[in-house]
C-alpha cells in the first residue's frame, strides 16, 4: 500500500476537527439554565458549556438559527446570555452558540467554567 497523504489519512480515520473556537467543559455537577425561545419557556440541564456556547438537554424540537435568551441558575450568580441554535439532537437536546453574554456577567461565566474544570 502506498503512503497516504495526511488528507487521505484524515478521511480514512472518519473524524473531523472541532468547529468550535473555544473548548467546552462537561457539566459534571448540576448546572441548569432557564431559557426562552420562540414563545417557549423551559428549564433544562446543561450537558457542557464553554465561553462560546453550550449544549442543553431538552426533548423539545427547536429549529436551527432561532435565537434564545438564557439565564443560568448557578451559585456563581447571574449569568445572562443570548444564543443561536446551531444544531438539534432529537430527544437529547440543543447545541447553541452564544451571540451575546452580558458584559457584567462574563466574570461569573468564567468562574463557572473554572469550577466545572476543577470538578473533573
N, C-alpha and C positions, 0 to 999 in steps of 0.2 A: 504494500500500500504506500502510495506517495505521501510525502509530508503535506499535511493540511495547512492551509493558511490560517492565521488567527481567526479570521472571519468564519471560515468553514468549521473550525473547532467550536466556536461560539454557538453557531446554529445547530451543530450536532448535539451539544450539551442540552439544548432545549431550555436554556434560561435566558432571562433578559435583565438588563440593568434596571435599577430603580429609577423612575422618572421624578422622584421627589427631590427637591432641592435641599431639604433638611430631613434628618432621620427621625423616626418616631420611637417612642418608648411604650412598651407594653404596660397597660394599667393593671398591674398585679393586684393592687388594692382597689377597693371600690371607689370608682370615680363616676359621677353621674352628671348629666347635663340636661337642663330644661331647654327645649328647642321649639321654635315656631317656624313653620314653612308652609306656604300655600294654604293658609287658613287651618292648618293642623297644629295643635299644641300637644307636646308629649314630654315625658321624662324618660331618658334612656341611659343605659350603662355605656361607658366609653371603653372600647377594647384597646385602642392605642392612640397616642397623641404626640404631637411634636409642634415646633414653632410654626410649621406650615399647614397643619391640618390635623384631622382625626378620623377615626372610624368609630361610629356608634352603632350599637345593637338595636335593631328595630325590625318588626315584621312588616312594617308599612312600606309600600312602594312609593318612591318619590323620583320624579323624572330628573335626569341629568341636566345640569345647568340651573336648576331652581336655586334661589337664594334662601338661606336660613339665618335666623337670629339665634345665637347660643348664649346661655347663661350657665356657667359651670357651678356645680353645687359641691364645693370643696372647702377644706379647712384653711387653705391659703387666702381666702377672701374672694371678693368679687372679681370674676373674670368674664367679661362680655366680649363677644366676637360675632362677626358676620362671616358666613361661609357659603361656597357654591358646591352643590352636589356634583362630585366627579364621577362616581360610579355607584351602582346598587348591586348588592349581592342578595338576591331574593331569599327571604326567610332569615337572613343573617343581619344585614344592616347596610349602612351608607358610608361611603368614603367621601369626606368633604375637605375642600381646600379653603383655608382662611383667606378671605378677601380684606378683612379689617379686624384688628384687635384694638380695643380702646387703649389709647396711649397710657392712661393711668392704671391699666390692668396688666400691662406687659410684665411688670416685675412679679406679679402673682403667678402668671403663666410660667415664667422661668423657675419660680420657686416650686411649683407643682411638678415640673419636669425633673428638677433636681431631687425632689422627694421620691418620685417614681423610679428614678435611676438608682437611688440608694437602697430601694426595697428589693431589687432583682437579685 
